[in-house]
Amino acid sequence: MASQPIAKPNAATYSLKDIVGHVLEGRVRIPDFQRGFRWQWEDVRRLLDSIIRGYPIGSLLLWSRRASEETLHLGALSIQAPAMEEALWVVDGQQRLTSLANALDGRGARDTRFATAYDLADKTFVKGVEERSHTIPLPIIFDLQALLKWFAEHTESNVYFDDAMHIAKVIRQYAIPAYIVKQQDEAVLRDIFDRMNNYGKRLTRAEVFSALHAGERRGGASRPIPDIVEHIERMTEQRWKDLGAVGRQHHQPWQTPPKPTLPGYQALPYRRGFLCHRRWART
């Protein structure tokens, strides 16, 4: 493995519409060291539910490098991908991107893991895309022209038109932060992938809530958000120090990624494996 540090990753933000578009046009690729798709429909539903609630779903780690022409198989999708100089190879985010591309494209409904519709009356995601009262298949919600046509054909649901347009806007414009690494040595990316999936020590739920509620336990007012963030960062930094020895053993120092800016959001600390990821909260 190379002994020089890799270049600092670029921070980017993709709308859900754009990143799914990149998947469907063949710009997003899956490296051969990635595991197979393991999620089930309930995992996909929870992901979609997080999106319409405005919850963070984690950042992506993408590897920018050349890709040859090939037929991609992602879930139920077969995509004819052309050769390109700067494809985006997924190091972290495969399950999420595969789920979103399949759930939001009509061809994905052939696989029951992805076939999803939105019940406008109950305001919930439901399994399957068969015709039901006030229920719209998710690929139709994602396609504005198809959505307008659906309401023209289902006039009994017109009372839900504004709700449906709002859901469509939230899904299409949902912002996903990403780090993009430019590195030709695949061994480096394998090492990053292994560290993220094997060496990581996440904060436990108990540790996070301990930081959030420390002020209440002391009988005083709740701690200000900056103090909570600083406290969590101290805990994560202590955990990250344990990984320093691992990095030296692999002779592959990692430069901390830049803090991306995301309008309407603030970055909160979140460690996964050897890399520094950030989760996002609305401001």
Secondary structure, DSSP 8 states (H G I E B T S, - for coil): ---S-----EEEEEEHHHHHHHHHTT-EE--TTS------HHHHHHHHHHHHHT-----EEEEEEEE--EEEEETTEEEEE--EEEEEEEEE-HHHHHHHHHHTSGGGGGSTTT-EEEETTTTEEEE--S-BTTEEEHHHHHSHHHHHHHHHH-GGGGGGHHHHHHHHHHHHH-EEEEEEE--S-HHHHHHHHHIIIII-----HHHHHHHHTHHHHTTS----HHHHHHHHHHHHHHHHHTTHHHHHHTT-----------TTEEEEEEEETTEEEEEEEE-
